[in-house]
Amino acid sequence: MGVRDRVLHAALECFSEDGYEHTTIARIRERSGVSNGALFHHFSSKEAIAGALYADTIGSIHEGYRQVLSDGPDTLADVVDGFIRHQLEWIEANPVRARFLYSQGRIDWSSEYGRRVRSMNSDIAEAYRDRLTPLIARGEVRDLPMTVMVAIVTGPAHALAAQWLAGQLPGAVVDFADDLIDAAVAGLRGVPGAAGEHAPRRAEGRVRVQLLDADGAVLAETEIGTSVNPSA
């Protein structure tokens, strides 16, 4: 393992054990066993180390996504299945790195590593769009902004993964793959409502009913719940 990888490996362990804020660059250097000169030859600060770790981790995830796309899945279900299963399997195989991304990952988007991540995100989005374009042309997939497509496919998996990493879900996170895949496919295929069309709002309230005698005296009364559509 070279100096750069030793530093990043040590940093990940320190961030995981002590948290990002409480980790010092001196502690990382000590944990990695490299000299000050060797460390600063590769990284100018703790923020640079975290940025490199973040970018390398995103690159590792994208490598799997590229493999899915290069395998040439022909249907929407195949594409979504490949993406979500890779996402969940990667998280399950790399829980410490995944926790870093979800809880401790930091990156300065104007930095070298921030620009690198932006470029990777742009490249994978373009490859994803290229794979879906024929399906969109055939009307099998809604023509949505790429950010929305990515949110539909990976967003729910990220939410479940965060809970799993926090110990809030039992079993293996990949056990949720089938349901997530079905939901994502339905979301990308779904027929949108007309512009501005939403379910009608309903107002909840209570109505008091009184039974009066001929002189107007209250003989009995009660309240009943009601739900009305204000626009009706």
N, C-alpha and C positions, 0 to 999 in steps of 0.2 A: 504494500500500500504506500503510495507516494505521500509527500508532505501535504499536499492540498487535501487529499482524501482523509488523511489522519486528522487534520484540523477539523474538517467537516463532521467526521464521525464523532470526535470528541465533543464538538459543539452540540450536536444533536443529543448526546447523552446528558450534557450539562443542562441544556434547555429543558429536557424531559424531567430531570431530577430536581432542578432548582428553580425552573422558570426563567423566562428570557430576562426579565428585569433584574433578577438577582445573580445572573451569570456575568462574570467579568471576562474580559479578553485574557487576563492573566490566568484565570482558572482554566480557560480553554487551552491555553498554551501548555499549562502544567499537565492537563489531562491527556493532551495529544503527545507529549514527550518531545516536542520539537523546540528548536531554539527561537528566541525572539526574532532574530534575523530571518530565519526560514519562514516563520509565520507572516511577518510583515512584508516579506517578498511577495506573498500571494494575496494578503488581505490587509487593508489599511485600517480596519475597525471591526468591532463586533457586528455593526450593522451590515458591513460588507460580507461577513461570514454568514449571517442569517440570510442575506439576499442570495448568495451563491447556493446555500442549502435549499432555499425555496425554489430557485430556478432549476436546480438539478432534480428536485423532487417532481416538479411539474413536468420536466422533460421525461422522467421515468414513466409517469402516467401516460403522457402523450405517445410514448413509444408503443404502448399497447393499443391505443386508439388507432394509430397508423397501421398496425398489423391487422386490426379488424377491417379497416377500409381497404387495405391491399388484398385481402382475401376475396374481395369482390362480392359481398352479399347482394342478392338480387331483389330482396323484398324489404319493406320497411321493418317488418318484424325481425328479420335477420340483423339489420343494422342496429336497431335499438337493443336487441338481445346481446349483441357483441359488446356494445358500449357499456351497458349497465352491468353485465357480468364481469367485464374487465375492471370496471370501477370498484365494484364490491370485493372482487377477489384480490385486487391490489391492496385495498384498505385492510383486508383480513390478513394478508401476508406481511404488511408493513405498518403495524399499528402505531409504532413510535413516530415514524415519519408522518403518518396521517394525523396524529394528534398535534404534531408541530404545525402542519398546515391549518388545521381547524382552530387550534387554541393559541399557538405561539408564533405562527408564521407572520413575518413582517417583510415588507419590501418597499423600497422607495422607487416609485414608478419612473422617476426621472433618472435613476441610476443605471449603470451598465446592466445590472441584473433585471431591473424593471423593464428596460427596453427589450431585453432578451425574452422575458416572459410574454410581453405584448406581441412580439414577433411570432413566438410559438403558438400563442392563442389564435392569432390571425391565420397562420398556416393551417392549423388543424380545422379551423372553421371553414376555410376555403375548400379543404379536402372533403369535409363533411357535406358542404353544400353541393360539391360536384357529384358526390354519390347519390344525393337525394334529388338532384335536378330532373333526371328522367322520371322519377316517381311523381314529382310535382307536375311535370308536363302531362302525365297520364291522368292526373286528377286523383291520385292515390294518397297524396300528402298535401296538406294545406300549405300555401305559399306564405310562410310567416317570416318575420325578421329572425336572423340567425340567433340573436340573443334570446329570443323567446323559445326557439326550438331547443337550444341548449338547456334552458331553464326547465322545460317540460321533461326532457330526457334525464338530466343529471340532478336537478334540484331536489326532488323527493328522495333520491338515493343519498344525497349529501345529508339531508335532514335525519334520515334513519341511521346513517353511519355515525353522525355526531352523537346520537343517543347511545349507539352500541359502544362506541369508544369510551363513553362516560360510564359504562357498566349498567345502563338503564334497560337494555334489551338482552334477553337470554339467547343462548344458542349462537349460531353463526350468522353473520350479517348477510351472507349470500343466500340464506334461506328465504329472504324477502324478494329475491330477484324476479320470480315469476309474476307476482302481483305488480311489482314496479314496472316490469316490461309491458304487461297488459294495459296498465294505466297510461304509460307514455305513448304507446301505439294508438290508443283511443284518443288521446289528446292531440296527436299530430294529424289524425285522420278526421277528427270531429268537424261537424258543420257549424260554422259560427252563426250567431244570431244576426238579425239585421242591425245596421248601425244604430246605436242608441237604444237598442231593444234590451230591456232588462225585466226581470220578474217584478210584477207590481208590488209596490210597498204596501204594507198593511199596518194599520194602527190598532193597537190593543187598548182596550178600555173596559169600563164596567158601567152597566145601566141599572139604575134603581127603579123598581116597579112598586107602586103603591096601590092598594085596594081601599077606596074611599066609600063612605056611606052617603046617603042623600044630602046630608048636611056638610059634607066635605071632611068629616073626621076620618083619620087613618085607622082602618080596621086591621090591616096587615101590610107588610112591606118586605121586599127581598132585593138582592143584587145578583145580576147575572153577568158573566163575562161575555165580551163580544169582540169580533175582529172585523174591521171594515177596510175597504180599499178607498183611500182618500181621493183617488183620481176617477173613481167610478161615478 
